[in-house]
Amino acid sequence: MRRLGLRARVTTGFAVGAALLSSSMALISYDLTRRSLLDERERTAVRAAYFDAAVVSTGLDTDDPDVVEVLRSLDTGSTRRPLLFLGGSWYGRSAETAATSVPEALQERVRAGQPGVQRVRLAGQSTLLVGVPLPDGASYYELTSLRELEDTFQVLALALTAVAIMVAGSGAAFGWYATRHSLRPLTAVADAAERIAAGDFTTRLAPATDPDLTRLSTSFNDMVDQLARRIERDRRFAADVSHELRSPLQTLSAAASVLTSRRGHHDERTATAAGLVAEEIGRFQQLVNDLLELARTDQPAQRESVDIWSLAREVCRSRGLPDSLVRLEPGTSADWRVDRRRTEQVLVNLLENAVRYGAGPVEVRLSVAGATGVIEVDDAGPGVPVADRAAIFDRFVRSRAARARAGTDGTGLGLAIVAQHAAAHGGRATVTDRPGGGARFRVELPRSLE
């Protein structure tokens, strides 16, 4: 499962925190409001019930009272309904009296001379039942509908839920806004790191106006300074050593040439030894040249307008390969802004790699993906095992398939130089399988059309 990024986690945290806070406040507000309204309604219903009970008691204080008329004379409105228990019978405003609406426990309480209040559900509706004892064993009950209050509670719950959702959304928006501005320094660090990885060691972070970030920018710039000095020392060391080796190598190469040219005058063992010496000196010279090239790969790319199609054809011809290998994808511009020397070296190394280890190149394809130039070289070899693809661009590394091929004189630096030149352009070098067999080496050179 993919882990959420920092911005997503902070935004989610703000949203969850706001949701929990707003939900808690909404629940507390709802509970307090509900209790307050129910208590107020209960007090109102009790006062009204006592008042109506007094009216009923007065109406019954006659020789021949009309109970139904007394109940009908009450001003109870549409939300209250009176019931009277008198002489063992139940009376209401209509012929049908809901005697069963009154719980037995409340009836016993009122008959004992104690008033009582109870909430019940009648016909699916919440009802407040108030019982008041009357003289001569009579009991007066008043049923108050709470439907209107329940509707109010529903509206209140919806309103509070909507508020909680809006607060949670506002929390998420605030978290996104806060992380966007808070992570700007990290974005600047990431951009600077990418430029440094591409070989631009002049990149520095601007002094931070926020005192909390001053240490970050200062430490980062100091790190880059030290890294640049160390890389420069290593580069100079490799360049100096390689340069110093050139003179004795040239002398050895000249001597080896003399020995090789006179192989016919030597016995077989001496002639074989002279040939081996010449081959190893040639390999040594190639290694020195590659080290010198590798020492220069840490410098930023010097971009210029280059006709990539003509350059690729020229490189093929210089290596004794047909220039018909080069194919420019339809609709692709041949004018790329790249470092000419580096791009030429990339083509040379990829073609030499295909000749040495891939049974020869099959095609050199040039295309553009957005603003990124893409160079692909296909060969007819055994391909590169998946396990070796990540390490094949490291220095002094060759794949197992390449090591299995006899007679190769590679230095193990060719593809490392390709990867370094690609990185100097802000791109990368990869290898995959070619459809139909073989390997496909792909080099991406971003912003090649600027």
C-alpha positions as CSV (number, residue, x, y, z in Angstrom):
1,M,0.0,0.0,0.0
2,R,1.4,3.4,-1.0
3,R,2.1,5.7,1.8
4,L,0.5,9.2,1.7
5,G,2.8,12.1,1.1
6,L,3.6,14.7,3.8
7,R,1.1,17.3,2.4
8,A,-1.6,14.7,2.1
9,R,-1.0,13.5,5.7
10,V,-1.0,17.0,7.1
11,T,-4.1,18.0,5.1
12,T,-5.8,14.8,6.3
13,G,-4.8,15.5,9.9
14,F,-6.3,19.0,9.7
15,A,-9.5,17.6,8.2
16,V,-9.8,14.8,10.7
17,G,-9.0,17.2,13.6
18,A,-11.5,19.7,12.4
19,A,-14.1,17.0,11.8
20,L,-13.6,15.6,15.3
21,L,-13.8,19.0,16.9
22,S,-16.8,20.1,15.0
23,S,-18.6,16.8,15.5
24,S,-17.9,17.0,19.2
25,M,-19.2,20.6,19.4
26,A,-22.2,19.6,17.3
27,L,-23.1,16.7,19.5
28,I,-22.7,18.8,22.7
29,S,-24.7,21.6,21.2
30,Y,-27.4,19.2,20.0
31,D,-27.6,17.5,23.4
32,L,-27.7,20.8,25.3
33,T,-30.3,22.3,23.0
34,R,-32.5,19.2,23.0
35,R,-32.4,19.0,26.8
36,S,-33.2,22.7,27.1
37,L,-36.1,22.6,24.7
38,L,-37.5,19.4,26.2
39,D,-37.3,20.8,29.8
40,E,-38.9,24.1,28.7
41,R,-41.7,22.2,26.9
42,E,-42.2,20.0,29.9
43,R,-42.5,23.0,32.3
44,T,-45.0,24.6,29.9
45,A,-47.0,21.4,29.6
46,V,-47.1,21.0,33.4
47,R,-48.3,24.6,33.9
48,A,-51.0,24.2,31.2
49,A,-52.1,20.8,32.7
50,Y,-52.4,22.2,36.2
51,F,-54.4,25.2,34.8
52,D,-56.7,22.9,32.8
53,A,-57.1,20.5,35.8
54,A,-58.3,23.5,37.9
55,V,-60.8,24.4,35.2
56,V,-62.0,20.8,35.1
57,S,-62.2,20.5,38.9
58,T,-64.3,23.7,38.9
59,G,-66.6,22.4,36.1
60,L,-67.2,19.1,38.0
61,D,-68.1,20.9,41.2
62,T,-71.9,20.9,40.3
63,D,-74.8,18.6,41.1
64,D,-75.0,17.1,37.5
65,P,-71.9,18.0,35.6
66,D,-71.6,17.3,31.9
67,V,-68.1,15.8,31.8
68,V,-67.6,15.9,28.0
69,E,-68.7,19.6,27.8
70,V,-66.3,20.4,30.6
71,L,-63.5,18.8,28.7
72,R,-64.6,20.6,25.5
73,S,-64.5,23.9,27.2
74,L,-60.7,23.6,27.7
75,D,-58.5,25.8,25.5
76,T,-55.9,23.1,24.7
77,G,-55.3,23.9,21.0
78,S,-54.2,21.3,18.5
79,T,-51.2,19.9,20.4
80,R,-52.9,18.9,23.7
81,R,-55.5,16.3,24.4
82,P,-57.3,16.0,27.8
83,L,-58.4,12.7,29.5
84,L,-60.4,12.4,32.7
85,F,-60.7,9.3,34.9
86,L,-63.9,9.8,37.0
87,G,-65.9,7.2,38.9
88,G,-64.1,4.3,37.3
89,S,-64.7,5.5,33.7
90,W,-62.5,7.4,31.2
91,Y,-63.8,10.5,29.5
92,G,-62.4,12.5,26.6
93,R,-63.7,15.1,24.1
94,S,-64.8,12.3,21.7
95,A,-66.6,9.1,22.3
96,E,-63.3,7.2,21.9
97,T,-61.1,7.7,24.8
98,A,-57.5,6.4,24.8
99,A,-57.4,5.1,28.3
100,T,-54.7,2.6,27.3
101,S,-52.5,5.6,26.4
102,V,-51.8,6.2,30.0
103,P,-49.3,3.8,31.5
104,E,-50.4,1.8,34.5
105,A,-47.6,3.1,36.6
106,L,-48.6,6.7,36.0
107,Q,-52.2,5.9,36.8
108,E,-51.3,4.3,40.1
109,R,-49.1,7.3,41.0
110,V,-51.9,9.8,40.2
111,R,-54.5,7.8,42.1
112,A,-52.2,7.9,45.1
113,G,-52.5,11.7,45.0
114,Q,-49.2,12.5,43.4
115,P,-48.8,14.3,40.1
116,G,-46.6,12.7,37.4
117,V,-45.0,13.4,34.1
118,Q,-43.9,10.8,31.5
119,R,-42.8,10.7,27.9
120,V,-44.5,8.0,25.8
121,R,-44.9,7.2,22.1
122,L,-48.4,7.1,20.7
123,A,-49.1,6.2,17.1
124,G,-45.4,6.6,16.3
125,Q,-45.2,10.1,17.8
126,S,-43.4,11.3,20.9
127,T,-46.0,12.5,23.5
128,L,-45.6,14.2,26.9
129,L,-48.2,12.8,29.4
130,V,-49.0,14.9,32.5
131,G,-51.2,13.5,35.3
132,V,-52.8,15.6,38.0
133,P,-54.9,14.2,40.9
134,L,-58.4,15.7,41.4
135,P,-60.8,15.5,44.4
136,D,-63.0,12.5,45.0
137,G,-60.5,10.1,43.4
138,A,-60.7,11.7,40.0
139,S,-57.5,12.0,37.8
140,Y,-56.9,14.5,35.0
141,Y,-54.4,13.7,32.2
142,E,-53.2,15.9,29.4
143,L,-51.3,14.5,26.4
144,T,-49.0,17.0,24.7
145,S,-47.7,16.2,21.2
146,L,-43.9,16.6,20.8
147,R,-44.0,16.2,17.0
148,E,-43.2,19.8,16.3
149,L,-40.3,19.7,18.7
150,E,-39.0,16.5,17.1
151,D,-39.1,18.3,13.7
152,T,-37.1,21.1,15.2
153,F,-34.6,18.5,16.5
154,Q,-34.2,17.0,13.0
155,V,-33.6,20.4,11.4
156,L,-31.1,21.2,14.2
157,A,-29.3,17.9,13.6
158,L,-29.1,18.6,9.8
159,A,-27.8,22.1,10.4
160,L,-25.2,21.0,12.9
161,T,-24.1,18.1,10.5
162,A,-23.8,20.6,7.7
163,V,-21.7,22.9,9.9
164,A,-19.5,20.0,10.9
165,I,-18.9,19.0,7.3
166,M,-18.1,22.6,6.3
167,V,-15.7,22.9,9.2
168,A,-14.0,19.7,8.3
169,G,-13.7,20.9,4.7
170,S,-12.4,24.3,5.9
171,G,-9.9,22.4,8.0
172,A,-8.7,20.4,5.0
173,A,-8.4,23.6,2.9
174,F,-6.5,25.3,5.7
175,G,-4.2,22.3,6.1
176,W,-3.6,22.3,2.3
177,Y,-2.9,26.0,2.3
178,A,-0.6,25.8,5.3
179,T,1.4,22.8,4.0
180,R,1.6,24.5,0.6
181,H,3.4,27.5,2.1
182,S,5.2,25.6,4.8
183,L,6.7,23.1,2.3
184,R,7.9,25.8,-0.1
185,P,11.4,25.6,1.4
186,L,11.4,21.8,1.0
187,T,10.3,22.3,-2.6
188,A,13.2,24.7,-3.1
189,V,15.6,22.2,-1.6
190,A,14.3,19.4,-3.8
191,D,14.6,21.6,-6.9
192,A,18.2,22.6,-5.9
193,A,19.1,18.9,-5.3
194,E,17.8,18.0,-8.7
195,R,19.9,20.7,-10.4
196,I,23.0,19.5,-8.3
197,A,22.3,15.9,-9.3
198,A,22.3,17.1,-13.0
199,G,25.8,18.5,-12.4
200,D,25.1,22.2,-11.7
201,F,27.2,22.7,-8.5
202,T,26.7,26.5,-8.7
203,T,23.1,26.0,-7.3
204,R,22.5,27.5,-3.9
205,L,19.5,28.2,-1.7
206,A,18.6,31.8,-1.2
207,P,19.0,33.1,2.4
208,A,15.8,32.3,4.2
209,T,13.8,35.3,5.6
210,D,12.3,33.0,8.2
211,P,14.8,32.6,11.1
212,D,13.7,29.0,11.6
213,L,14.8,28.2,8.1
214,T,18.1,30.0,8.1
215,R,19.9,27.0,9.5
216,L,18.5,24.8,6.7
217,S,19.6,27.0,3.9
218,T,23.0,27.7,5.5
219,S,23.7,24.0,6.1
220,F,22.5,23.0,2.6
221,N,24.7,25.6,1.0
222,D,27.7,24.5,3.1
223,M,27.1,20.9,2.2
224,V,27.0,21.8,-1.5
225,D,30.2,23.8,-1.2
226,Q,32.0,20.8,0.5
227,L,30.5,18.4,-2.1
228,A,31.6,20.6,-5.0
229,R,35.1,20.9,-3.6
230,R,35.4,17.1,-3.0
231,I,34.1,16.3,-6.5
232,E,36.5,18.9,-8.0
233,R,39.4,17.3,-6.1
234,D,38.4,13.8,-7.3
235,R,37.9,15.1,-10.8
236,R,41.3,16.8,-10.9
237,F,43.0,13.8,-9.4
238,A,41.5,11.5,-12.1
239,A,42.3,14.0,-14.8
240,D,45.9,14.6,-13.5
241,V,46.6,10.9,-13.1
242,S,45.1,10.1,-16.6
243,H,47.1,13.0,-18.1
244,E,50.3,11.9,-16.5
245,L,49.8,8.4,-17.8
246,R,49.4,9.5,-21.3
247,S,53.1,10.3,-21.9
248,P,54.5,6.9,-20.8
249,L,51.6,5.2,-22.5
250,Q,52.4,6.9,-25.8
251,T,56.0,5.8,-25.4
252,L,54.9,2.2,-24.6
253,S,52.5,2.3,-27.6
254,A,55.3,3.4,-29.9
255,A,57.5,0.7,-28.6
256,A,54.8,-1.9,-28.9
257,S,54.1,-0.8,-32.5
258,V,57.8,-1.4,-33.3
259,L,57.7,-4.8,-31.7
260,T,54.5,-5.6,-33.5
261,S,55.8,-4.5,-36.9
262,R,58.8,-6.8,-36.4
263,R,56.9,-9.9,-35.3
264,G,58.1,-11.8,-38.3
265,H,61.7,-11.6,-37.0
266,H,60.9,-13.1,-33.6
267,D,60.1,-16.6,-32.6
268,E,56.5,-17.6,-32.0
269,R,56.5,-17.0,-28.2
270,T,58.1,-13.6,-28.5
271,A,55.7,-12.6,-31.3
272,T,52.7,-13.7,-29.2
273,A,54.0,-11.8,-26.2
274,A,54.5,-8.7,-28.3
275,G,50.9,-8.9,-29.6
276,L,49.6,-9.3,-26.1
277,V,51.6,-6.3,-24.9
278,A,50.3,-4.2,-27.8
279,E,46.7,-5.2,-27.1
280,E,46.9,-4.4,-23.4
281,I,48.6,-1.1,-24.0
282,G,45.7,-0.2,-26.4
283,R,43.2,-1.2,-23.8
284,F,45.1,0.8,-21.2
285,Q,45.0,3.9,-23.5
286,Q,41.2,3.4,-23.9
287,L,40.8,3.2,-20.2
288,V,42.8,6.4,-19.7
289,N,40.7,8.2,-22.3
290,D,37.5,7.0,-20.6
291,L,38.8,8.1,-17.2
292,L,39.5,11.6,-18.7
293,E,36.0,11.7,-20.2
294,L,34.5,10.5,-17.0
295,A,36.4,13.2,-15.1
296,R,34.7,15.9,-17.3
297,T,31.1,14.5,-16.9
298,D,30.5,16.4,-13.6
299,Q,30.5,19.7,-15.4
300,P,27.2,21.2,-16.4
301,A,26.0,20.6,-20.0
302,Q,26.8,23.3,-22.5
303,R,23.7,23.4,-24.6
304,E,23.6,24.5,-28.2
305,S,21.5,23.9,-31.2
306,V,22.5,20.6,-32.8
307,D,21.2,18.7,-35.8
308,I,20.8,15.4,-34.1
309,W,20.0,13.5,-37.2
310,S,23.2,14.6,-39.0
311,L,25.2,14.0,-35.9
312,A,24.0,10.5,-35.4
313,R,24.7,9.6,-39.1
314,E,28.2,11.1,-38.9
315,V,28.9,9.0,-35.8
316,C,27.8,5.9,-37.6
317,R,30.0,6.6,-40.6
318,S,33.0,7.3,-38.3
319,R,32.5,3.8,-36.7
320,G,32.3,2.1,-40.1
321,L,28.5,1.6,-39.7
322,P,25.9,2.4,-42.4
323,D,24.2,5.8,-41.7
324,S,21.0,4.1,-42.8
325,L,20.8,2.8,-39.2
326,V,19.6,6.2,-38.1
327,R,15.9,6.8,-38.2
328,L,14.2,10.1,-37.3
329,E,10.6,9.5,-36.1
330,P,8.0,11.2,-38.3
331,G,7.1,14.6,-36.9
332,T,10.3,14.9,-34.9
333,S,12.4,18.0,-35.1
334,A,16.0,17.3,-35.8
335,D,17.1,20.6,-34.1
336,W,17.8,19.8,-30.4
337,R,19.4,22.0,-27.8
338,V,22.0,19.7,-26.2
339,D,25.7,19.5,-25.4
340,R,27.1,18.4,-28.7
341,R,30.3,16.8,-27.3
342,R,28.3,14.8,-24.7
343,T,25.6,13.7,-27.1
344,E,28.2,12.6,-29.6
345,Q,30.0,10.6,-26.9
346,V,26.6,9.0,-25.9
347,L,26.1,7.8,-29.5
348,V,29.7,6.6,-29.8
349,N,29.5,4.6,-26.6
350,L,26.1,3.1,-27.3
351,L,27.2,2.0,-30.8
352,E,30.5,0.5,-29.5
353,N,28.5,-1.3,-26.8
354,A,26.2,-2.8,-29.4
355,V,29.2,-3.9,-31.5
356,R,31.1,-5.4,-28.6
357,Y,28.3,-7.1,-26.7
358,G,25.2,-6.9,-28.8
359,A,26.1,-8.6,-32.1
360,G,26.0,-5.2,-33.8
361,P,23.4,-2.3,-33.8
362,V,20.1,-2.8,-35.5
363,E,18.7,0.7,-35.4
364,V,19.4,4.2,-34.0
365,R,16.0,5.8,-33.4
366,L,15.6,9.5,-32.6
367,S,12.3,10.8,-31.2
368,V,10.8,13.5,-29.0
369,A,8.4,13.1,-26.0
370,G,7.1,16.5,-25.1
371,A,10.3,18.6,-24.6
372,T,12.5,15.6,-24.1
373,G,14.7,14.2,-26.8
374,V,15.0,10.4,-26.8
375,I,17.8,8.4,-28.3
376,E,17.3,4.6,-28.6
377,V,19.9,2.1,-29.9
378,D,18.7,-1.4,-30.6
379,D,21.1,-4.4,-31.0
380,A,20.7,-8.0,-32.0
381,G,22.5,-9.5,-28.9
382,P,21.3,-11.6,-26.1
383,G,19.8,-8.7,-24.2
384,V,20.5,-7.6,-20.6
385,P,19.2,-9.7,-17.7
386,V,16.7,-7.9,-15.5
387,A,18.9,-8.4,-12.5
388,D,21.8,-6.5,-14.2
389,R,19.8,-3.5,-15.6
390,A,20.1,-1.3,-12.5
391,A,23.8,-1.8,-12.1
392,I,24.9,-1.9,-15.8
393,F,25.4,1.9,-15.8
394,D,27.7,1.9,-12.8
395,R,31.5,2.3,-13.3
396,F,33.5,-0.8,-14.1
397,V,30.4,-3.0,-14.4
398,R,29.5,-5.3,-17.2
399,S,26.5,-7.6,-17.4
400,R,26.9,-11.4,-17.1
401,A,26.0,-11.7,-20.8
402,A,28.8,-9.3,-21.8
403,R,31.3,-11.1,-19.5
404,A,30.4,-14.4,-21.2
405,R,31.4,-13.1,-24.6
406,A,35.0,-13.8,-25.4
407,G,37.4,-11.4,-27.1
408,T,35.9,-8.2,-25.7
409,D,38.2,-5.4,-24.6
410,G,35.8,-3.0,-22.9
411,T,36.8,-1.0,-19.9
412,G,33.4,-1.1,-18.1
413,L,33.1,2.7,-18.3
414,G,31.3,3.2,-21.5
415,L,27.7,3.0,-20.2
416,A,28.7,4.8,-17.0
417,I,29.8,7.8,-19.2
418,V,26.5,7.5,-21.0
419,A,24.6,7.7,-17.8
420,Q,26.6,10.7,-16.6
421,H,26.1,12.6,-19.8
422,A,22.4,11.9,-19.6
423,A,22.3,13.1,-16.0
424,A,24.2,16.3,-17.0
425,H,21.2,17.1,-19.2
426,G,18.8,16.3,-16.4
427,G,17.8,13.0,-18.0
428,R,18.6,9.3,-17.5
429,A,19.8,6.2,-19.3
430,T,17.8,2.9,-19.2
431,V,17.8,-0.5,-20.9
432,T,14.9,-2.8,-21.8
433,D,14.3,-5.7,-24.1
434,R,13.9,-5.1,-27.9
435,P,10.8,-6.6,-29.4
436,G,12.1,-9.5,-31.4
437,G,15.2,-10.1,-29.3
438,G,18.2,-8.1,-28.2
439,A,18.5,-5.0,-26.0
440,R,17.2,-1.5,-26.4
441,F,19.3,1.3,-24.7
442,R,17.3,4.5,-24.2
443,V,18.7,7.9,-23.3
444,E,16.4,10.8,-22.4
445,L,17.6,14.4,-22.7
446,P,15.0,16.7,-21.2
447,R,14.3,20.2,-22.5
448,S,16.1,19.4,-25.7
449,L,13.7,21.7,-27.6
450,E,14.3,24.9,-25.6
